[in-house]
């Protein structure tokens, strides 16, 4: 007769211990995945909410106040009765460089005609911003948009973006990207002349 050997039972097999451990690990894995999915869903919802709440400004131009690099404080409401060209720019922005000379030359030409140019520096460092202003000999009022307060109110998505605001404080036009044509700039200025 052949002898059959029966292996010793696995320790704890009678109590189901290895199966309990595997089940516990799987439960914790499922909990981790659910928490991760919940976080991703909340993040996506917040992103959608942010995009909906910070839409581009139109109609009445949102009020803002800023201090120029020279220390002068300017509020948009102080400019009522004049046409306002509000340009968001940054020293690191190559397309901003494409329009800088045109904006400055037009500002110099329009100073006495009831048109005001304002430059708001977006997400920049002050030394770089001042070097940019000096490089292009920018003389119209420019200053940092601290904490991107105006950029958020206007809902800008990048730079350059230029808002044309009529004497009653209404946005008549928004140009996304650089303005490189004098004829186009003059056409936009005609819409906001007092």
C-alpha positions as CSV (number, residue, x, y, z in Angstrom):
1,X,0.0,0.0,0.0
2,X,1.1,3.5,-0.8
3,X,1.3,5.9,2.0
4,X,-0.3,9.3,1.4
5,X,1.1,12.2,3.2
6,X,-1.3,15.0,4.2
7,X,0.4,18.4,4.6
8,X,0.2,20.1,7.9
9,X,-2.5,22.7,7.9
10,X,-1.5,26.3,7.3
11,X,-1.2,28.1,10.6
12,X,-4.4,30.0,11.3
13,X,-6.1,28.5,8.3
14,X,-8.8,27.1,10.5
15,X,-9.6,30.6,11.7
16,X,-9.5,32.2,8.1
17,X,-6.7,34.6,9.1
18,X,-5.0,35.0,5.6
19,X,-8.4,35.6,4.0
20,X,-9.2,38.3,6.6
21,X,-5.9,40.1,6.0
22,X,-6.5,40.1,2.2
23,X,-10.0,41.4,2.7
24,X,-8.8,44.2,5.0
25,X,-6.1,45.2,2.5
26,X,-8.7,45.3,-0.3
27,X,-11.1,47.4,1.8
28,X,-8.4,49.9,2.6
29,X,-7.4,50.0,-1.1
30,X,-11.0,50.7,-2.0
31,X,-11.3,53.4,0.6
32,X,-8.1,55.1,-0.7
33,X,-9.4,55.0,-4.3
34,X,-12.7,56.5,-3.3
35,X,-11.0,59.3,-1.4
36,X,-8.8,60.0,-4.4
37,X,-11.8,60.0,-6.7
38,X,-13.7,62.3,-4.4
39,X,-10.7,64.7,-4.3
40,X,-10.5,64.7,-8.1
41,X,-14.3,65.4,-8.4
42,X,-14.1,68.3,-5.9
43,X,-11.1,69.7,-7.7
44,X,-12.9,69.5,-11.1
45,X,-16.1,71.1,-9.6
46,X,-14.0,74.0,-8.1
47,X,-12.3,74.6,-11.5
48,X,-15.6,74.7,-13.3
49,X,-17.0,77.1,-10.6
50,X,-13.9,79.4,-10.9
51,X,-14.2,79.5,-14.7
52,X,-17.9,80.4,-14.5
53,X,-17.5,83.1,-11.7
54,X,-14.5,84.8,-13.4
55,X,-15.8,85.5,-16.8
56,X,-14.6,88.3,-19.1
57,X,-15.9,91.7,-18.2
58,X,-18.4,93.4,-20.5
59,X,-20.9,96.2,-20.2
60,X,-19.9,98.5,-17.3
61,X,-16.2,98.4,-16.7
62,X,-15.4,97.0,-13.2
63,X,-14.0,99.6,-10.8
64,X,-10.3,99.3,-9.8
65,X,-7.7,101.4,-8.1
66,X,-3.9,101.0,-8.5
67,X,-0.7,102.8,-7.7
68,X,1.7,103.5,-10.5
69,X,5.4,102.7,-10.3
70,X,5.9,106.4,-9.6
71,X,3.6,106.3,-6.6
72,X,0.4,108.0,-8.0
73,X,-2.9,106.3,-7.1
74,X,-5.5,106.2,-9.9
75,X,-9.0,104.9,-9.7
76,X,-11.0,104.1,-12.9
77,X,-13.9,106.2,-11.5
78,X,-11.6,109.3,-11.5
79,X,-11.3,109.0,-15.3
80,X,-15.1,109.1,-16.0
81,X,-15.7,111.5,-18.9
82,X,-12.6,110.3,-20.8
83,X,-11.9,107.4,-23.0
84,X,-9.7,104.8,-21.3
85,X,-7.4,102.3,-22.9
86,X,-6.7,99.7,-20.3
87,X,-3.8,97.4,-21.3
88,X,-2.8,94.4,-19.3
89,X,0.9,93.6,-20.0
90,X,4.0,91.9,-18.6
91,X,7.7,92.2,-19.2
92,X,8.1,88.5,-19.9
93,X,5.4,88.7,-22.6
94,X,6.8,88.8,-26.2
95,X,3.5,89.8,-27.8
96,X,3.4,92.8,-25.4
97,X,6.7,93.9,-26.8
98,X,5.1,93.9,-30.3
99,X,2.6,96.5,-29.3
100,X,4.5,98.6,-26.8
101,X,5.9,101.2,-29.2
102,X,2.6,101.7,-30.9
103,X,0.7,102.2,-27.6
104,X,3.2,104.7,-26.4
105,X,3.3,106.7,-29.7
106,X,-0.5,106.8,-29.8
107,X,-0.7,107.8,-26.1
108,X,1.6,110.8,-26.8
109,X,-0.5,111.8,-29.7
110,X,-3.8,111.5,-27.8
111,X,-2.9,113.0,-24.4
112,X,-4.8,116.2,-25.0
113,X,-7.8,114.6,-26.8
114,X,-9.6,113.1,-23.8
115,X,-8.0,109.6,-24.1
116,X,-6.1,108.1,-21.2
117,X,-3.9,105.0,-21.5
118,X,-3.3,102.8,-18.4
119,X,-1.0,99.9,-18.2
120,X,-1.5,97.2,-15.6
121,X,1.5,94.9,-15.1
122,X,0.4,91.3,-14.7
123,X,2.2,88.6,-12.7
124,X,5.6,90.3,-13.0
125,X,8.6,91.3,-10.9
126,X,9.0,95.0,-10.3
127,X,12.6,95.4,-11.5
128,X,11.8,93.6,-14.8
129,X,8.6,95.6,-15.2
130,X,10.5,98.9,-14.7
131,X,13.2,97.8,-17.1
132,X,10.4,97.1,-19.7
133,X,8.9,100.6,-19.2
134,X,12.3,102.1,-19.6
135,X,13.2,100.0,-22.7
136,X,10.1,101.2,-24.5
137,X,10.1,104.7,-22.9
138,X,6.5,104.2,-21.7
139,X,5.2,107.4,-20.2
140,X,1.5,106.6,-19.7
141,X,0.5,105.6,-16.1
142,X,1.5,102.1,-15.4
143,X,1.7,100.0,-12.3
144,X,1.5,96.6,-10.8
145,X,-1.8,94.8,-10.6
146,X,-1.3,93.7,-7.0
147,X,-2.7,90.2,-6.3
148,X,-4.1,90.3,-9.9
149,X,-7.2,92.1,-8.4
150,X,-8.1,94.0,-11.6
151,X,-7.1,91.0,-13.8
152,X,-9.6,88.8,-11.9
153,X,-12.4,91.5,-12.1
154,X,-11.8,91.8,-15.9
155,X,-11.5,88.0,-16.3
156,X,-8.3,88.2,-18.4
157,X,-6.9,84.9,-19.6
158,X,-3.4,86.1,-20.5
159,X,-1.5,89.1,-21.8
160,X,-1.7,91.3,-23.7
161,X,-5.3,92.1,-23.4
162,X,-6.6,95.6,-23.9
163,X,-10.0,97.0,-22.9
164,X,-11.5,100.1,-24.5
165,X,-13.7,102.0,-22.1
166,X,-16.0,104.9,-23.2
167,X,-16.5,108.1,-21.2
168,X,-19.6,106.7,-19.5
169,X,-17.5,103.7,-18.2
170,X,-18.7,101.0,-20.6
171,X,-16.4,98.5,-22.3
172,X,-16.8,99.0,-26.0
173,X,-14.2,96.5,-27.2
174,X,-11.7,94.0,-26.0
175,X,-8.6,93.1,-28.0
176,X,-6.9,89.8,-27.1
177,X,-3.3,89.7,-28.2
178,X,-1.1,92.6,-29.5
179,X,-2.4,95.6,-31.3
180,X,0.1,96.2,-34.1
181,X,-1.9,98.3,-36.6
182,X,-2.2,102.0,-36.2
183,X,-5.4,102.0,-38.3
184,X,-7.0,99.4,-36.1
185,X,-6.0,101.3,-32.9
186,X,-7.4,104.5,-34.3
187,X,-10.7,102.8,-35.2
188,X,-11.0,101.5,-31.6
189,X,-10.1,105.0,-30.1
190,X,-12.9,106.6,-32.2
191,X,-15.4,104.4,-30.3
192,X,-14.3,105.9,-27.0
193,X,-13.7,109.5,-27.8
194,X,-15.5,112.0,-25.5
